[in-house]
Amino acid sequence: MREIAFFAALSILFSGCSGQKSKEPLKPNSISWDYTSKNYFNAFNNSVTVLKNNPSGEKRNVALSIIENAYNKYLEEEETALKYSLKTQNKEDYSRLNLENNALKDTYKRSLRLEENYNYLQKQLQDITPLYFNNKELVFPVKEYSELILQTKNNYSDFLYRAANSRTSGLTNSVSRDEKNSYREAYDIYVMLQDFDNAYKRAEIIKLKDEAYKKGQNYISVQVTNSLKSYKGIEKTIPDNLKLGRWITIGKDNKGKYDFNFIVNVEELTISKGDLQRTIFDKEKEILTHDRRRIIKSRLEIVDLHKEAYIKGSVKATDNFSKKTNTALLEVPAIYDYSFAIQDGDIRAVEERYLRLLDNIPSNLPSDNEMFKMGLERFTEKVESEILNRIVYRE
């Protein structure tokens, strides 16, 4: 009956009073246009604007005839869409793509928007209600969406929980590489779940996440033998500076075993004497000042420094999954190249390509100890790469 009354009111408003004028077409972006186009939120907003600014007249009557239905239909459509989504969404697709672009999460976000928009509608009504049309007070029902929001939130949390469990269901003692990868995927999903809803099965999720993290680890030993008698502490320096990522632990698992054993041999260090080259340029340039030509001069000394260090060694890897052993020979260079310039005279005579060298701070050749530290850093990076190749890339 309310719909019949609404369209009857529209018919009266848009027809001529004598019945001789044809009904005017609806104008785009008008209240009636938005309503008939089912853009109920805009229809409501525009109606509020008219009612605030027009105490009487035809526009006010149109707004009064529409605002109640626009309010109810917007909320009804959103509620219906959310309830339909809850019934029809796929809750069993645990693929990575579906985790990242998930309809259940979108439904939760939509329920939040509904509550936000509902609160906005109610706030708008506070300034203009009560409203009357055709001698009847317009009704704008009060809504409560907390239960719907909680349901959509729990649906997505349940989905993530099942997705994580699906990765490790049926696994035994994390004895294979594939099982470790499954536990890592489960760990990432548990983190995602905690970021989304930290209160969801809190104690259980913390326990499962910790278990997945430990079972996803590769446990390795790194033993360093140092043949360089003049340089001590390498045995500790190399393992301490390895950056192996979050899934590799230097140490034993809870059964006292290693997944991989690595023996790093540092066998030989070679350091060059270093080379210092000085090149001197006398520069001249003709310039024009105060309508006079004159010659400006500058002396530029360029200093080039070069020194090299090479560390030879090897990395022996034992894969305790496959029982295979592999040895990689290493010869790692560390090369120091540095240039700076010293200038005297009028700097305007110096060519632009040399100016950047003037910004470099004058320096001496690095000492042998400094070259050793640089070489050890590069050698450690190469060891790190070899370990990752064995474990992650399985080369």
Backbone torsions as a table, in degrees:
resi	resn	phi	psi	omega
1	MET	NA	-36.8	-179.3
2	ARG	-63.5	-39.0	178.8
3	GLU	-65.2	-42.1	-179.3
4	ILE	-61.2	-44.2	179.9
5	ALA	-63.3	-39.2	-178.7
6	PHE	-62.6	-50.8	-177.5
7	PHE	-69.6	-29.0	174.6
8	ALA	-65.3	-39.8	178.8
9	ALA	-64.9	-42.0	177.8
10	LEU	-61.8	-38.9	-178.9
11	SER	-62.9	-41.8	179.7
12	ILE	-66.4	-43.1	-175.9
13	LEU	-66.0	-32.9	-173.9
14	PHE	-100.5	3.9	175.8
15	SER	-104.3	155.1	177.7
16	GLY	-68.3	153.2	-177.4
17	CYS	-66.1	-32.5	-179.2
18	SER	-84.4	-10.8	-177.0
19	GLY	83.4	-1.2	-177.1
20	GLN	-91.8	-23.0	179.2
21	LYS	-83.3	141.3	175.9
22	SER	-75.4	155.0	-179.2
23	LYS	-65.8	131.1	-179.2
24	GLU	-69.7	140.3	177.5
25	PRO	-67.1	148.4	178.3
26	LEU	-68.5	138.5	-178.9
27	LYS	-92.1	136.5	175.9
28	PRO	-55.5	144.2	179.1
29	ASN	69.1	8.0	173.2
30	SER	-84.3	167.9	179.7
31	ILE	-60.2	-47.1	-177.9
32	SER	-65.1	-37.8	178.7
33	TRP	-62.5	-47.1	178.5
34	ASP	-60.1	-41.7	-176.9
35	TYR	-66.7	-48.8	-178.8
36	THR	-68.4	-21.8	175.7
37	SER	-86.0	4.2	179.0
38	LYS	65.6	24.5	173.0
39	ASN	-94.6	72.9	-168.9
40	TYR	-68.9	-33.5	-179.4
41	PHE	-63.5	-45.7	177.7
42	ASN	-66.0	-38.9	178.6
43	ALA	-59.8	-42.0	177.4
44	PHE	-63.3	-49.2	-178.2
45	ASN	-58.2	-46.7	-179.3
46	ASN	-66.4	-33.8	177.0
47	SER	-64.5	-42.3	178.5
48	VAL	-60.4	-43.7	179.3
49	THR	-59.4	-45.1	179.7
50	VAL	-63.4	-45.1	-177.1
51	LEU	-66.9	-29.5	177.2
52	LYS	-73.9	-32.8	-171.4
53	ASN	-104.8	-9.7	-176.4
54	ASN	-128.3	97.4	-178.9
55	PRO	-68.2	-17.7	179.0
56	SER	-157.6	174.0	175.5
57	GLY	108.7	178.0	-174.9
58	GLU	-65.3	-41.3	180.0
59	LYS	-59.4	-38.9	179.3
60	ARG	-65.5	-41.0	179.3
61	ASN	-63.0	-40.8	177.4
62	VAL	-62.2	-44.7	180.0
63	ALA	-61.9	-41.7	179.0
64	LEU	-65.4	-33.1	-179.0
65	SER	-73.8	-17.0	-173.3
66	ILE	-109.7	-35.3	-165.1
67	ILE	-59.1	-39.7	-178.2
68	GLU	-66.3	-46.2	179.8
69	ASN	-67.1	-37.0	179.1
70	ALA	-63.3	-43.6	177.5
71	TYR	-58.1	-53.8	-175.6
72	ASN	-66.7	-39.9	-176.5
73	LYS	-71.4	-37.3	177.2
74	TYR	-59.8	-51.3	-178.8
75	LEU	-63.8	-40.1	-179.4
76	GLU	-63.7	-43.9	-179.3
77	GLU	-63.5	-44.3	179.8
78	GLU	-64.5	-42.9	178.8
79	GLU	-62.2	-44.3	-179.3
80	THR	-63.3	-43.2	-179.5
81	ALA	-63.3	-40.8	-179.6
82	LEU	-67.6	-42.4	179.7
83	LYS	-65.9	-36.8	177.2
84	TYR	-65.2	-42.0	178.9
85	SER	-61.5	-40.8	-179.7
86	LEU	-62.1	-31.3	-178.0
87	LYS	-83.7	-30.5	-168.0
88	THR	-108.5	-10.3	-174.7
89	GLN	-69.9	146.8	177.9
90	ASN	-77.3	114.1	-177.8
91	LYS	-104.7	11.4	-175.9
92	GLU	-118.3	-1.6	-179.8
93	ASP	-87.4	103.0	-175.1
94	TYR	-101.9	20.9	-179.8
95	SER	-66.3	157.3	-178.9
96	ARG	-60.6	-39.5	-179.6
97	LEU	-60.8	-41.3	-178.5
98	ASN	-72.9	-25.1	175.9
99	LEU	-67.9	-38.5	-175.2
100	GLU	-82.8	-29.9	-179.9
101	ASN	-126.6	76.4	-168.1
102	ASN	-104.6	130.9	-179.2
103	ALA	-67.3	-31.4	178.8
104	LEU	-64.8	-39.1	177.3
105	LYS	-67.9	-39.1	178.0
106	ASP	-62.9	-36.5	177.9
107	THR	-64.8	-41.0	176.5
108	TYR	-60.6	-45.6	179.0
109	LYS	-62.2	-36.9	179.7
110	ARG	-67.3	-36.7	178.0
111	SER	-65.9	-36.2	175.5
112	LEU	-64.8	-40.8	178.8
113	ARG	-65.1	-37.6	178.6
114	LEU	-60.8	-47.2	179.5
115	GLU	-63.1	-41.4	179.4
116	GLU	-62.0	-44.8	-179.6
117	ASN	-69.4	-36.5	176.9
118	TYR	-61.5	-44.7	178.2
119	ASN	-62.3	-35.3	177.2
120	TYR	-65.7	-45.0	179.0
121	LEU	-59.6	-44.1	-179.5
122	GLN	-63.3	-39.0	179.3
123	LYS	-65.5	-39.4	177.7
124	GLN	-63.0	-38.0	-177.6
125	LEU	-69.4	-27.3	-177.5
126	GLN	-57.8	-31.9	-175.6
127	ASP	-83.5	-13.0	-172.4
128	ILE	-126.8	-12.6	-179.9
129	THR	-85.5	155.2	3.5
130	PRO	-76.6	153.4	178.4
131	LEU	-120.8	145.7	-179.3
132	TYR	-130.9	142.9	175.9
133	PHE	-147.7	131.7	-176.3
134	ASN	54.3	41.5	176.0
135	ASN	66.3	19.8	178.7
136	LYS	-129.4	140.7	177.5
137	GLU	-74.8	133.3	178.1
138	LEU	-74.8	142.6	-174.4
139	VAL	-114.0	130.1	178.2
140	PHE	-125.3	93.4	-172.4
141	PRO	-57.4	143.0	174.6
142	VAL	-81.2	135.5	-176.2
143	LYS	-118.9	160.4	175.8
144	GLU	-137.4	118.1	-174.0
145	TYR	-113.0	7.5	-176.6
146	SER	-61.9	-39.2	-179.8
147	GLU	-67.6	-39.8	178.5
148	LEU	-64.5	-41.9	178.1
149	ILE	-63.3	-44.4	179.3
150	LEU	-62.1	-39.4	179.8
151	GLN	-64.6	-45.8	-179.3
152	THR	-67.8	-35.0	177.8
153	LYS	-66.5	-46.5	179.3
154	ASN	-63.9	-34.3	178.3
155	ASN	-60.3	-44.0	-179.8
156	TYR	-72.1	-38.4	177.3
157	SER	-63.0	-43.7	176.9
158	ASP	-59.0	-40.9	-179.6
159	PHE	-61.6	-47.0	179.5
160	LEU	-64.2	-39.1	178.7
161	TYR	-61.2	-46.5	179.1
162	ARG	-67.6	-37.1	179.4
163	ALA	-62.2	-43.5	178.7
164	ALA	-64.6	-44.5	179.5
165	ASN	-63.8	-32.7	-179.5
166	SER	-64.7	-26.4	-179.1
167	ARG	-70.9	-31.1	-172.3
168	THR	-115.2	-0.7	-179.3
169	SER	-61.4	127.1	177.8
170	GLY	89.1	-7.0	179.1
171	LEU	-77.9	153.3	-172.7
172	THR	-103.9	-87.7	-173.0
173	ASN	-119.0	23.5	179.5
174	SER	55.0	50.1	-173.7
175	VAL	-94.4	-10.2	-177.6
176	SER	-120.6	163.7	178.0
177	ARG	-63.0	-41.8	-179.4
178	ASP	-61.9	-38.8	178.1
179	GLU	-65.2	-39.5	177.5
180	LYS	-60.7	-43.2	178.2
181	ASN	-61.0	-37.3	179.1
182	SER	-65.6	-40.9	178.1
183	TYR	-66.5	-33.4	177.8
184	ARG	-66.8	-41.9	177.2
185	GLU	-62.4	-42.0	178.7
186	ALA	-61.7	-42.7	179.3
187	TYR	-58.1	-47.1	-179.3
188	ASP	-61.1	-36.1	179.2
189	ILE	-71.1	-38.3	176.5
190	TYR	-62.2	-38.4	176.0
191	VAL	-62.8	-43.4	178.3
192	MET	-60.0	-41.7	179.3
193	LEU	-64.8	-44.1	179.0
194	GLN	-64.5	-38.0	177.6
195	ASP	-64.8	-33.8	-178.5
196	PHE	-79.6	-46.4	-175.6
197	ASP	-147.0	90.2	-174.3
198	ASN	-69.1	-15.8	-179.0
199	ALA	-89.4	-13.1	-174.9
200	TYR	-68.6	117.9	178.4
201	LYS	40.0	49.9	-166.8
202	ARG	-52.7	-54.4	-176.0
203	ALA	-63.5	-41.4	-178.8
204	GLU	-66.5	-42.5	-178.5
205	ILE	-65.3	-40.7	177.7
206	ILE	-59.5	-43.3	-179.6
207	LYS	-66.1	-46.2	-178.5
208	LEU	-66.7	-38.8	179.5
209	LYS	-64.8	-43.7	179.2
210	ASP	-62.8	-41.5	178.7
211	GLU	-64.5	-43.4	179.8
212	ALA	-63.7	-38.1	179.8
213	TYR	-64.1	-45.6	-178.1
214	LYS	-67.3	-41.4	-178.7
215	LYS	-76.1	-16.5	177.3
216	GLY	-85.9	-8.1	-177.3
217	GLN	-75.4	147.4	162.6
218	ASN	-98.6	123.4	-178.3
219	TYR	-100.5	124.6	-173.1
220	ILE	-131.5	158.2	169.4
221	SER	-112.4	142.0	176.2
222	VAL	-128.1	109.6	179.7
223	GLN	-110.0	128.0	-177.4
224	VAL	-112.6	128.3	172.0
225	THR	-109.9	132.1	-173.2
226	ASN	-115.6	116.6	177.4
227	SER	-96.4	1.6	-179.1
228	LEU	-91.5	99.4	-173.5
229	LYS	-66.9	-25.7	-176.5
230	SER	-83.2	-9.7	-175.7
231	TYR	-125.9	113.2	-175.8
232	LYS	-99.6	161.7	172.7
233	GLY	87.6	0.2	-179.2
234	ILE	-62.0	-34.8	-176.8
235	GLU	-57.7	-29.8	179.9
236	LYS	-98.3	-35.2	-175.3
237	THR	-61.8	-44.6	-176.9
238	ILE	-63.6	-54.1	179.4
239	PRO	-60.1	-36.2	-177.1
240	ASP	-68.4	-21.9	-175.6
241	ASN	-108.2	9.6	176.4
242	LEU	-76.2	129.0	176.7
243	LYS	-106.9	95.0	-169.8
244	LEU	-106.3	3.9	178.0
245	GLY	86.4	178.8	-171.8
246	ARG	-81.2	-11.4	-174.3
247	TRP	-107.0	13.1	176.7
248	ILE	-126.9	125.1	-180.0
249	THR	-119.2	128.1	172.8
250	ILE	-81.7	104.3	-175.4
251	GLY	153.7	173.7	-176.8
252	LYS	-88.5	156.1	174.0
253	ASP	-78.9	-174.2	-175.7
254	ASN	-70.8	-7.2	175.7
255	LYS	-102.5	5.3	178.9
256	GLY	77.3	26.2	-176.5
257	LYS	-120.9	161.1	175.2
258	TYR	-110.9	147.3	172.0
259	ASP	-83.9	-33.7	179.5
260	PHE	-139.8	147.1	172.2
261	ASN	-120.3	132.3	179.4
262	PHE	-123.8	131.3	174.4
263	ILE	-116.3	118.4	-178.4
264	VAL	-105.9	123.0	177.7
265	ASN	-107.2	124.4	173.3
266	VAL	-104.1	109.4	-165.4
267	GLU	-106.8	-37.8	-171.7
268	GLU	-150.7	139.7	176.7
269	LEU	-125.2	128.1	176.3
270	THR	-123.6	127.6	179.5
271	ILE	-125.8	127.3	179.2
272	SER	-74.3	163.3	178.8
273	LYS	-69.7	-26.2	-177.8
274	GLY	96.7	155.5	-176.2
275	ASP	-134.9	131.2	177.7
276	LEU	-123.5	117.3	-179.6
277	GLN	-114.3	131.0	176.3
278	ARG	-114.2	130.6	177.8
279	THR	-126.3	126.3	-176.9
280	ILE	-112.7	130.8	177.6
281	PHE	-120.1	133.0	169.2
282	ASP	-100.9	117.5	-174.0
283	LYS	-108.4	139.3	173.9
284	GLU	-130.2	147.9	179.8
285	LYS	-151.9	135.4	178.5
286	GLU	-90.1	129.5	179.0
287	ILE	-128.8	162.3	179.7
288	LEU	-111.5	121.3	177.3
289	THR	-135.6	129.6	178.3
290	HIS	51.7	44.9	177.9
291	ASP	64.1	19.1	177.2
292	ARG	-125.6	143.0	176.3
293	ARG	-94.8	136.8	176.5
294	ARG	-148.8	162.3	-176.9
295	ILE	-102.1	127.7	173.3
296	ILE	-109.1	151.1	-174.7
297	LYS	-130.9	152.6	177.0
298	SER	-152.5	144.7	173.0
299	ARG	-108.3	129.5	-177.8
300	LEU	-123.2	123.4	176.3
301	GLU	-110.8	120.4	179.2
302	ILE	-105.2	129.6	-179.5
303	VAL	-114.8	122.2	178.8
304	ASP	-110.9	125.1	179.7
305	LEU	-111.8	138.4	179.7
306	HIS	-147.9	131.8	176.7
307	LYS	-153.0	147.7	-175.1
308	GLU	-130.7	149.9	171.6
309	ALA	-137.3	143.1	178.0
310	TYR	-130.8	131.7	173.9
311	ILE	-116.8	126.0	176.8
312	LYS	-104.5	146.1	178.8
313	GLY	-176.7	-160.1	-179.0
314	SER	-156.3	160.4	174.2
315	VAL	-128.4	117.6	176.4
316	LYS	-101.6	122.7	-177.1
317	ALA	-114.0	131.9	174.0
318	THR	-117.2	118.2	179.3
319	ASP	-89.8	110.2	-177.0
320	ASN	-79.6	-4.7	170.6
321	PHE	-77.6	-53.2	-175.7
322	SER	-95.4	-10.4	-177.0
323	LYS	66.2	20.9	179.4
324	LYS	-94.6	149.9	179.5
325	THR	-122.3	140.7	179.6
326	ASN	-140.4	140.3	178.3
327	THR	-122.5	128.1	177.4
328	ALA	-110.8	127.0	177.0
329	LEU	-86.5	136.2	-176.6
330	LEU	-120.6	137.2	168.7
331	GLU	-137.4	100.8	-167.4
332	VAL	-109.6	122.6	178.8
333	PRO	-90.6	150.3	167.8
334	ALA	-130.6	115.9	-172.1
335	ILE	-117.4	127.2	178.5
336	TYR	-104.9	117.9	174.3
337	ASP	-128.9	128.2	-178.5
338	TYR	-153.7	140.1	179.1
339	SER	-135.0	145.0	173.3
340	PHE	-146.7	170.4	-176.9
341	ALA	-135.3	149.2	174.7
342	ILE	-121.8	132.3	-173.5
343	GLN	-125.5	144.4	176.7
344	ASP	-138.1	138.8	-178.1
345	GLY	106.3	-155.1	-177.7
346	ASP	-86.3	114.9	-175.0
347	ILE	-64.7	-19.6	179.7
348	ARG	-65.0	-18.0	179.3
349	ALA	-82.3	-9.3	-178.0
350	VAL	-83.4	133.5	178.8
351	GLU	-65.9	147.8	-174.1
352	GLU	-58.9	-34.4	-176.5
353	ARG	-65.4	-17.9	179.4
354	TYR	-96.0	-11.0	-172.7
355	LEU	-63.8	-34.9	-178.2
356	ARG	-62.9	-30.2	179.6
357	LEU	-67.4	-25.3	178.4
358	LEU	-70.7	-20.5	178.5
359	ASP	-79.6	-18.2	-179.1
360	ASN	-77.1	138.2	-178.7
361	ILE	-74.6	131.0	176.5
362	PRO	-56.8	142.6	-174.9
363	SER	-148.1	165.6	173.2
364	ASN	-103.7	169.3	172.9
365	LEU	-62.9	141.4	177.6
366	PRO	-65.5	152.2	177.9
367	SER	-73.5	168.6	177.2
368	ASP	-62.3	-36.0	179.8
369	ASN	-67.3	-39.7	176.4
370	GLU	-64.7	-38.3	177.6
371	MET	-67.9	-35.9	176.9
372	PHE	-62.1	-44.9	179.7
373	LYS	-62.2	-40.6	177.2
374	MET	-64.4	-43.0	179.5
375	GLY	-64.5	-40.3	-179.7
376	LEU	-66.2	-35.4	177.2
377	GLU	-63.4	-44.8	178.8
378	ARG	-66.9	-38.5	179.2
379	PHE	-64.0	-41.9	178.6
380	THR	-62.6	-40.4	177.4
381	GLU	-61.5	-38.4	178.6
382	LYS	-68.7	-39.6	175.6
383	VAL	-60.9	-44.9	177.5
384	GLU	-56.0	-45.1	179.4
385	SER	-62.6	-41.4	179.0
386	GLU	-64.4	-40.3	179.3
387	ILE	-64.4	-44.6	179.7
388	LEU	-64.8	-37.5	177.5
389	ASN	-61.0	-41.5	179.5
390	ARG	-66.3	-42.9	-170.5
391	ILE	-89.1	-52.2	-172.7
392	VAL	-83.2	-49.0	-174.7
393	TYR	-93.5	-9.3	174.9
394	ARG	56.7	39.1	179.5
395	GLU	-80.6	NA	NA
